C-alpha cells in the first residue's frame, strides 16, 4: 500500500490523462516527436513532478531543488508538456519556439542553455546517468540534501557508459541517487530483447552495488508511488546503495494503435490519427 492516499492517486491518474492529451496535441502541432517513448514515460514523470520531487515551477532554479536528468532526451516533449501544465510556458509559446533557429528554446533534445527547467543537456544516449552520478557526488561534497533522479530508456542501456556509471555509483555508495528505467521493451529498430537483451536487469544492477526495485506495471500510478515510497530520505553523507527502479511500461501507452509498435518511435501524427488517439485516451478515463 502506498503512503499516498487513494484520492491523491486518482488525482495523479487524471493528471496523466491530461498530459497524454496535451502531449498528443503538442506533437500534432509541431509535426514531430517520439510519441511511443513519451507516452510510456507519463506516469513516471507525473509522479516525480507532482508528488515526489522537490520542484517549484515559480522558482525552478531554487538552490535546494531536486535534480532530474532525462537521459532518454528524445522524449523531451513529455517534460515540456508538464512545464506547460505547471504554468511555466504556454503551449502556444512552446509551439512557436520549438526547434526555432532564432531562440532554440525547445529542442527535440533537452537543452539546459535555452530552457530553464531542464537540468542537464542530453541527447546522445548513455551520458545522462554518468552526469547524474557527478551531480550526486557534488551534493555529497557540498553537504546538500537535494536528490538526483535520472530517467533512462531500456534501449539506452545498450550504451556501455551506463554500466561504467553504475559501477561508480555503487563504489561511492551514492544513496542520494535514484535511477528509473522506462522499460517499454521496444526501441527504434525493434524489441529490446532482440536488439540487445539487457535481462536479467535487476540481477545485473544488484551486482553493481545498487538496490533494485521492480515495478510490474510502470503505467499504474499506485505501483509507481509504492516504488517511490520505498526511497529513504536523502542524506548526502549516508553511504548506502543507490536505488534503481525498473518500471515495466508500454510503448505508446494509452493509444492501442501505438502500443508496442516501433513505428511510433519517432515522427508526427496526422489529424485523423490524433482524433482517434484523443478519443482512446478519454475512453480510458471512462472505463477506470
N, C-alpha and C positions, 0 to 999 in steps of 0.2 A: 504494500500500500504506500502511495506517495505521501509526502508531507504536505503536498499541495492539495487543497480541497477539491472535491469533485466539481463544485460550482466554478472554481477557477480553471480547472481542466477544460470544462465546456467552453469557457470564455476564450481560452487559448485555441481550442478547436475552431471556434468561429473566426478567430483571427487568421488561422491558416487558410480557411476557405476564402477570406477576403484577399489575403496575399496572393493566393493562386489566381484569382480572377484578375486582380490588378496586374500581376506578372504577365498573364496571357495578353491582356490589353496593351501592356507596355511593349512586349515583343512584337505584337502586330503593328504598332505604330512606328517602331524603329526599324522593323524589317529584318532583324537578325537576332540571334540569341542561341542559347543552349538549353532549350526547354526541358529536355529529358532530365539532366542532372540538376537543373534549377528547381524542378518540381519535386524531385526526390529529397531535396535538401530542406524543404519548407519547415517541417516540424522541428528539426534541429535548430534552425536559425531563429524561429519564433520563440522557442523555449529559452534560448540564450538571451535574446534582446528584450523579451517582455517579462521574463521571470527570474533568470539566474545571474545574468551578467550585470556588473556594476557599470551602468552606462546612462548618461544624462543627455538626451537629444538636444537640450537647450545649451549644453556645455560639453560637447563631445570630446574636447581636448583636456578635460579636467585631469589633474595630475594623477589621482589615485584610481582612475578608471581601470577596469579590466581590459586586457588587450585581446582582440580576436584577429587571427590571421586566417584569411580564406585562401588556403593553398590551392584549391581547385578553382582558380581565379576566373576561368572561363564562365563560371556560374555567378558572376558579379551582379547580374540583374536581380537576383533574389535579394541581395543586400540593398541595392538601390531602391527596390520596391518597398522594403521595410523602412528605409530612410524617408521615403515619401509618406508612408503611413504615419510615421512618427512626427511628421511636420517639418523635417529638416529641409526638404526640397519639394516643390510641387511637381506633379507628373509632367505638366506642360514644359516646365523648365528643364527637366531631365531629357525629355524628347528633343527639345530644341538644342541642347548641348551634347547630345550623345554622339560620340566619335566626331565631334566638331574639330576641324583643323585650327580654328581660332582659339578655342578655350581648352579642348582636350579634357573637359571636366569629368565626363562619364565614359570611360573606355570599355571596350569588350572585356579587358582585364583590369584588375584593380590598380589604381594609381594614387598613391598617397600624396604625391606632389600637388595634384589638382583637386582631389575630392577629400575634404577634411576628415569625415568619419572613417575613411579607410585607414587601417592601422599600418599596413605594410604593402608596398607594391609587389604584386605577384603576377604570375603568368606562365613562366617556364615551370612546368610541373616538377615537383621534387625539391623546391627550395623553401617552401613555407615552413615545414617542420624544423629544418635547421635554423631558420631565423627565430622561430618560436623558442627553441632551446636557448638561443642567445638572449632573448628577452627575459626568459625565466631566470637565467644566470644573473642578468643585470639587476633584476628585482632583488635577488638574494644579496648582491653586493651593496645595493642601496638600502637594504633592510625595508623594502617597500612591500606592503601586504597585497598589492593587486595581483591578480592571477592572469596567466596567459592561456588562452584557448586557441586551438588550431584545428581547422577542418580540412581533412584530406579526402581525396577520392580513392576508391579501391583500385581503379586502373592506374592511378598516380603512384601507387605503391610499387609499380614496376621500376620506378626510379631508385637507384641504389643510394642516393643521398639521404633518402628517408631512413634507411637502415643504419647508416652512419650516425644520423641524428638520434635515432632510438638508442643506439649503443652509448652515445654521450650522455643522454638524459638519464639512462639507467645508472651509468657510472657516477654522475654527480647527484643522484637521488633527488631529482627536481620534483618535489611534492607539490610545487605551485604551478605545474604544467599539466594541462588536460588536452589530449588529442582525441578528436572524434573522426572516425572514418565513415563517410557516407557510402555504405557498401551496397550499391544498387546493382552490382553484378554484371553491368553492361558498359563497355567503353566504345569508343568511336568505331573500332573495327570488328566488334563482336563481343560475345560473352567473355568476361574477365577470366573465367575458368579455362577457356580455350586459348586466349591470347597469352596469359601468363598467370598460372594458378598461384594464388597467394595463401591458400589454406594449407594446414590449419592455422589461421591467423592468430587466434588467441594464444595458442601454444608458442608460436614464434615470438609474439610480443612479450609474453611472460619470460621467455628465455633471455630476452634483452633487459630484464630487470624492471618491467612495468607491471602494474596491476591492470588486468583486463576485465572489462565489464561488457558482457554481451547482451544486446537488446534484440529480442526475436523479431519485433516489428518496429522499426525505427520511424514509421509513419503513424504510430499510435502515440498520441501525446501523453497518455498515462504512463506508458512504458518508458518513454524518453525522460519524463520527470522522475520516475523511480530511479533511473540510472544517475541523473544529475544529483539526486538526493543523497547518493552514496559518497559523494565527494566531500571530504572533510574540509573545515575552514582552511583558508590559505595562510600558511605561516612560512615566510621566506627562509627562515633559519632551520626549520624542521626538515631533516633529511629522511625522506621516505620515498617509496616508489611513485613515479609519475603515473598518471591514470590514462588508459587508452580505452575509449568507449567504441565498441564495434556495433554500429547501428545498421541492421539489415533493412534496407529500404527498397523501393520500387522505382526504377527509372520512369519518368513521366507520370508519377503517381497522381491519380485523380481523373485522368483522361484515358479511357480504355484504348483508343487507337494509338496512343503514345506509349502506353505501359510496356516496358521490356523491349521496346523497338529501337535498335541502334540508329534507325533512320532519323530519329528525333534528337540525336546527339547535338546537332547544330543546324542553324538555318532559321528562316522566318516561318510565319503561319499565314495562310490565306484567310480571307473573310469568312468563307463558309466553314472552314475548319475552326476558326475562332468561335463562331456562334455555337457550333456543336460542342466544343470543349467547355465553353462557359456554362452551357446547359447541363453538362455532365457534372461539373463541379457543384453546381447548385443542387443537382439531384442528390449528391452525397449528403448535403445538409438535410434534405427532406427525409432520407431513409435512416438517419442516425438514430 
